[in-house]
Amino acid sequence: MKRTFGKDVKVLWHDRKRYWGLPISFTQYSLVEKEGEWIKFIVETGLLYTKIDEFHLYKVDDVSVYESLVNKLFGVGNIDIYVNDNTTSKLRAVRVKNPYKVYDLLNTLVQKDKATRKVIWTESNIQR
């Protein structure tokens, strides 16, 4: 199911959790942007009921990629996103296609969103 995010919202990246390299899961990941207002990472899970988690990219502290040998064979990998948020402290995008391209896109968008919002990172927390 392809979800629409509203007027003036661009989908920058979209994928599903994959099994054996095939997108046959009910977990979907999206990077969406409303130009000049926000950039969000959204995770939708479920078939009979849907749970949606999201966070703004300026809250991201760190991003890392993990590929097991089996994942490498199928061209997928996991992306760990560490977030400075009350409800989500760590999110793992599991078995996404081209994880290093997604990692690079995510890091670029995080830096762009932080620069737009003038967010300064300190070792203890994020300040505005």
N, C-alpha and C positions, 0 to 999 in steps of 0.2 A: 504494500500500500504506500503510495507516494503522498506525503502530506504537503499541503500548501501552507506557507508560513505567513501569508498576508501580503498586502500591497507594498510595493517598494522594497521587498526583502529578497535578496539574492542568495541562492544556495551556492556556496563556494566549493563545497565538497560533500559527498554523500556516499555511504557504503553500509553494508550489513556485516554482521558477524558471519564468518564463513566456516564451513565444514568441508574438508578435502578440497579447499579452494573454491567451493561453490557457495553462493549467497543464499543458503536455504535456512535462514534463521529468522526469528521474530524480534531480533535486536538490531536497531538501526542507529547509525551515527550520522550527524549532520553538522557542518559548519555553516552558519548563516550570518548575513550582514544586512543591517539596515543602514545604508550609507549615511555617514555623519552622526549616527546615534549610538550604535552598538554592534558588537560582533559576539556571537554566542556559539557554544558547543552544546549540542542537544543529543541526548540519548533516549531512545524510545524502546521499551521492552514490553513484550506480552502479545498474546493472541486474543484471549477472551476479554481481558481487561488490559489497558495500556497504562504503563507508568512512564512519565516523562521527567527526566532530570536535565537541568540546564545550568550553565554558568557563563558569566561574561569572561572574555579572554584576558581582560586586564587583571583578573584575579589569579591567573596562572603563575605559579612560582617556578616550576620546572617540568620538563618533558623528557622522557626517555623511551627508547625502543628496545624490544626484546624479540629475538627470533630463535626458536629452537631449530634443530636440524630438520624435523618434519615440516615445520612451518616454512623453512627455506625452500623445501622441495615443491611446495604448493604456492610459493610467491606471496605469502602472508606473514604478518607479525603482529605483536602486541605493542600498543603505545600506552605508557603510563603517564598520566597527567596529574601533577600535584597542584592542588588548588587551595588558596587561602579563602575558604568559605565555611560558613557554619554548618551547612548540611552535607557538603561534599569536600572531603580532604584529599582523596585520591580516587581517580577514575581510571579504569583500564579499558581501552578500546581493544577488544579481543579479535584476533585473526582478521585484520583488515588488509586489503590488497595494497601493494606498494607502500609499505609502512614508512620507508625513508622519505618518500615524496610527501606523504602526509605529515610526517615529523617536521620537514623543512617548511611546508606551508603553515603549519600550526605555529612554529617558532616565529616566522615572519609576521603572521597576523597578531600574535601576542605582543611583539615589539611595536607594531603599528598602533594597536589599541592603547598600549601603555603610553606611547608618545602623544597620541591624540588627547588622552585624559591627563597627561602630565603626572603620571604615577611614578613615585620614586620608591625603589626597593631598599629596605634596610634589613639587617640580619634578624631583627625581632619581628617585624611586620611590614605591611605595606601602608604607606602614608600618602595622603593626597595634599 
